[in-house]
Amino acid sequence: MEITVRRFRIEDYDRVMELWQQAGLPLKPKGRDSRQEIERQIQLSQVIFLVAEAEGKVIGTVLATHDGRKGWINRLAVDPAYRHRGLAQRLVAEAEAELEKAGLGIFAALIEEDNLPSIRLFEKMGYEFHPEIKYFTRKKFPGV
């Protein structure tokens, strides 16, 4: 079975939301994950949203962004039926390649501490864990 990786298209939205839900990613459907917000985000030059597709179905995602200094790997998800085939690694590698094209040489991923599969994956790919870093956020409103 051939798996292709391509840019996200807004027509992929419903399937991507379903996939993120299957993968256990937290969703903000009235905020940053709404169709309108995703459509706005993909127009930004610093957003690289890739999907993996097999037999016409989206089976994986990765959303990479950058701030001009560092690339961020986000929203990595693989359909449970296609896991353990190297697809997550391929998606991360493709996102890194796109970030390199933008001139970036450092990549980072924020992973919740109970997400052991993602932790193992990023360790396997040579990412270094930084236990000394504390992550803070401030939200303008709850759904953002």
Kinemage of the C-alpha trace (Angstrom):
@kinemage 1
@onewidth
@group {chain A} dominant
@subgroup {mainchain}
@vectorlist {calphas} color= white
{ca met a 1} P 0.000 0.000 0.000
{ca glu a 2} L 1.356 3.361 -1.007
{ca ile a 3} L 1.343 6.163 1.564
{ca thr a 4} L 1.836 9.714 0.341
{ca val a 5} L 2.557 12.794 2.414
{ca arg a 6} L 1.148 16.070 1.177
{ca arg a 7} L 0.005 19.467 2.352
{ca phe a 8} L -3.270 19.667 4.255
{ca arg a 9} L -6.256 20.924 2.278
{ca ile a 10} L -9.334 22.367 3.959
{ca glu a 11} L -11.366 19.479 2.506
{ca asp a 12} L -9.357 17.259 4.901
{ca tyr a 13} L -10.700 19.109 7.933
{ca asp a 14} L -13.442 16.721 9.095
{ca arg a 15} L -11.258 13.635 8.748
{ca val a 16} L -8.360 15.350 10.525
{ca met a 17} L -10.593 16.285 13.461
{ca glu a 18} L -11.780 12.672 13.621
{ca leu a 19} L -8.184 11.432 13.516
{ca trp a 20} L -7.054 13.840 16.238
{ca gln a 21} L -9.932 12.635 18.393
{ca gln a 22} L -8.972 8.978 17.761
{ca ala a 23} L -5.387 9.811 18.705
{ca gly a 24} L -6.454 11.426 21.977
{ca leu a 25} L -5.236 14.910 21.098
{ca pro a 26} L -7.028 17.673 22.985
{ca leu a 27} L -9.364 19.527 20.653
{ca lys a 28} L -10.532 23.128 20.680
{ca pro a 29} L -13.266 22.986 17.991
{ca lys a 30} L -14.604 26.435 18.902
{ca gly a 31} L -11.129 27.957 19.124
{ca arg a 32} L -7.791 27.191 17.478
{ca asp a 33} L -9.053 23.940 15.918
{ca ser a 34} L -12.176 25.393 14.282
{ca arg a 35} L -12.423 25.123 10.511
{ca gln a 36} L -12.078 28.913 10.209
{ca glu a 37} L -8.967 29.013 12.410
{ca ile a 38} L -7.294 26.105 10.629
{ca glu a 39} L -8.076 27.765 7.292
{ca arg a 40} L -6.473 30.982 8.566
{ca gln a 41} L -3.437 29.156 9.968
{ca ile a 42} L -2.594 27.313 6.757
{ca gln a 43} L -2.301 30.665 4.954
{ca leu a 44} L 0.581 31.688 7.242
{ca ser a 45} L 4.107 31.183 5.904
{ca gln a 46} L 5.353 29.755 9.204
{ca val a 47} L 2.749 26.968 9.287
{ca ile a 48} L 3.462 23.633 7.619
{ca phe a 49} L 0.509 21.277 7.900
{ca leu a 50} L 1.114 17.835 6.391
{ca val a 51} L -1.144 14.816 6.098
{ca ala a 52} L -0.350 11.208 5.234
{ca glu a 53} L -2.817 9.574 2.901
{ca ala a 54} L -3.418 5.948 1.914
{ca glu a 55} L -6.118 4.764 -0.468
{ca gly a 56} L -7.675 8.239 -0.487
{ca lys a 57} L -7.979 8.430 3.305
{ca val a 58} L -6.042 10.717 5.652
{ca ile a 59} L -4.206 8.398 8.069
{ca gly a 60} L -1.718 10.755 9.721
{ca thr a 61} L -0.960 14.393 10.455
{ca val a 62} L 1.802 16.644 11.617
{ca leu a 63} L 1.596 20.389 12.081
{ca ala a 64} L 4.926 22.188 12.108
{ca thr a 65} L 5.363 25.852 12.880
{ca his a 66} L 8.288 28.141 13.477
{ca asp a 67} L 9.086 31.450 15.057
{ca gly a 68} L 12.034 32.218 12.767
{ca arg a 69} L 14.476 30.672 15.244
{ca lys a 70} L 13.105 27.260 16.163
{ca gly a 71} L 10.797 24.780 14.489
{ca trp a 72} L 7.979 23.197 16.482
{ca ile a 73} L 6.491 19.783 15.779
{ca asn a 74} L 2.826 19.655 16.785
{ca arg a 75} L -0.321 17.600 16.201
{ca leu a 76} L 1.450 14.378 15.297
{ca ala a 77} L -1.227 11.718 14.930
{ca val a 78} L -1.465 8.360 13.160
{ca asp a 79} L -4.614 6.323 12.623
{ca pro a 80} L -4.455 3.340 15.029
{ca ala a 81} L -4.794 0.913 12.092
{ca tyr a 82} L -1.560 2.275 10.557
{ca arg a 83} L 0.653 2.534 13.642
{ca his a 84} L 3.963 0.706 14.143
{ca arg a 85} L 4.908 1.068 10.479
{ca gly a 86} L 7.255 4.049 10.773
{ca leu a 87} L 4.660 6.586 9.666
{ca ala a 88} L 5.047 8.885 12.672
{ca gln a 89} L 8.822 9.004 12.096
{ca arg a 90} L 8.252 9.748 8.423
{ca leu a 91} L 5.857 12.585 9.244
{ca val a 92} L 8.327 14.128 11.704
{ca ala a 93} L 11.175 13.781 9.180
{ca glu a 94} L 9.077 15.420 6.453
{ca ala a 95} L 8.143 18.271 8.804
{ca glu a 96} L 11.817 18.722 9.739
{ca ala a 97} L 12.768 18.838 6.053
{ca glu a 98} L 10.189 21.570 5.438
{ca leu a 99} L 11.471 23.519 8.441
{ca glu a 100} L 15.045 23.159 7.147
{ca lys a 101} L 13.912 24.685 3.835
{ca ala a 102} L 12.785 27.690 5.907
{ca gly a 103} L 16.345 27.998 7.274
{ca leu a 104} L 15.795 26.363 10.645
{ca gly a 105} L 18.233 23.949 12.251
{ca ile a 106} L 16.667 23.324 15.644
{ca phe a 107} L 13.403 21.490 16.209
{ca ala a 108} L 11.330 21.042 19.340
{ca ala a 109} L 8.220 19.206 20.477
{ca leu a 110} L 6.092 19.705 23.568
{ca ile a 111} L 4.768 16.348 24.762
{ca glu a 112} L 2.494 15.689 27.718
{ca glu a 113} L 4.283 13.524 30.287
{ca asp a 114} L 1.826 10.628 30.047
{ca asn a 115} L 2.185 10.340 26.248
{ca leu a 116} L 4.800 7.578 26.352
{ca pro a 117} L 4.572 6.568 22.673
{ca ser a 118} L 5.419 10.121 21.574
{ca ile a 119} L 8.173 10.432 24.163
{ca arg a 120} L 9.757 7.197 22.923
{ca leu a 121} L 9.426 8.294 19.304
{ca phe a 122} L 11.138 11.632 19.804
{ca glu a 123} L 13.883 10.067 21.920
{ca lys a 124} L 14.439 7.483 19.163
{ca met a 125} L 14.730 10.318 16.648
{ca gly a 126} L 17.465 12.022 18.685
{ca tyr a 127} L 15.453 14.687 20.474
{ca glu a 128} L 16.840 15.667 23.862
{ca phe a 129} L 14.572 15.873 26.916
{ca his a 130} L 14.860 19.085 28.983
{ca pro a 131} L 13.421 18.438 32.456
{ca glu a 132} L 14.537 21.869 33.625
{ca ile a 133} L 12.116 23.688 31.321
{ca lys a 134} L 8.797 24.835 32.757
{ca tyr a 135} L 6.040 25.538 30.276
{ca phe a 136} L 3.649 28.443 30.856
{ca thr a 137} L 0.678 29.687 28.847
{ca arg a 138} L -1.744 32.557 29.097
{ca lys a 139} L -4.974 32.326 27.136
{ca lys a 140} L -6.960 35.278 25.939
{ca phe a 141} L -10.109 33.108 26.223
{ca pro a 142} L -10.723 29.426 27.082
{ca gly a 143} L -11.174 27.998 23.569
{ca val a 144} L -8.035 29.473 22.073
